Amino acid sequence: MANYQDYRQVPSDQIASSSVTQQKLSIDARHCFCTQWVYGSPDQCATGCCCLWQVPTGVRRAFFEIWGAGGNGHGYCVCDRCQHMKGAGGGFYNSKMISTCDQWQYTACAGGVYRCLSIECTACAGCTSYVNGCNLANFCAIGGDTGEADGNWANPCFSYWNCCKAPTQWGGDFGMGNHTGSWSGPFNCHCHCAFTMPTAAPFMAGEVEQHGQVCWMRCGCWTSPYAHGAQGAFASYCGTVCCGQGATGGAGVVKITYQ
C-alpha cells in the first residue's frame, strides 16, 4: 500500500531529458491572473457603465463576477404622520467561469440606478448588470429591492428574506441574493429614535445605517456604496412635516478575472 511519501517522489527515469526549460519557467508560462473592472460613477442618479472587453492573446479561461445595482430609497410619502420604513436592498451577485479563445469579445454592463428621487411609498428597484459574448449567454445579476414606507399605524412591522434563489439561476455557476432591508420598529406620535438599515450586496464592502432621534425631516443621503441599497426619507415627529425624497442606490459592478 502506497503512503504519502511515495506520492511526493518522482523517479528520475520518468523525467525526460531537457524537459524543464527556461521558457517553461518564464512569467508568461505561469499564466498570472489579471483583472478587469467595469463600473460607473458612485454619484447620485448614476448611469452605470457598458464596455466591450476583448480576450487578450493566450488567455484561455475567464471568471465573470457581477453585482446588480442597489435599490432606491423610499420617500416620506404620508405627510404629517410617522411612518414605518424599510431599507432598500443591495444588488444580487452572480458568477460564471468559461473557456475562451484569443480575440473573443464580451459586452460587460454594470447596471445603473433609476434616475429618480422617490417621494412615493415604494421606490424603484436597482437595474440589472449583465455580460454577453462568446460561450456566455443569459448571464445577469438583478438589482436590489426597493425601499418602502408605510403610513398606516394599524399595519404590523415585518421583515423578510429574498435570498432563496437557486445558485445557478440567471445563467451563472453560483449566485446569491440578500435581505431586502428591515422595517423600522413600532411607532407612535412622537416617533423618536427611528431606525432602519438598507443592505449591501453579497461580497461587496459597505454599510449604511439610518437613524434619528429628533428630526423634522431627513432626505436620504446623496450617494451609496457600490451595489448598496439607498437610504429613504424619514422624520421623527408628527405635525407639519413635508414630504421628503429617498436617495438612489449604488451602481452595479462587473469583475473579470482571466489567465
Secondary structure, DSSP 8 states (H G I E B T S, - for coil): ---HHHHH---GGGS-TT-S-TGGGSTGGG---EEEEEE---STT---EEEEEE--TT--EEEEEEE----------STTS--EEE------EEEEEEE--TT-EEEEEE----S----SSB------EEEEETTEEEEEE------EEE--TTS-----B-----TTGGG-SEEE--B--BB-----SS--SEEEB----TT------EEESS-S-B---S---TT------B-S--SS------------EEEEEE-
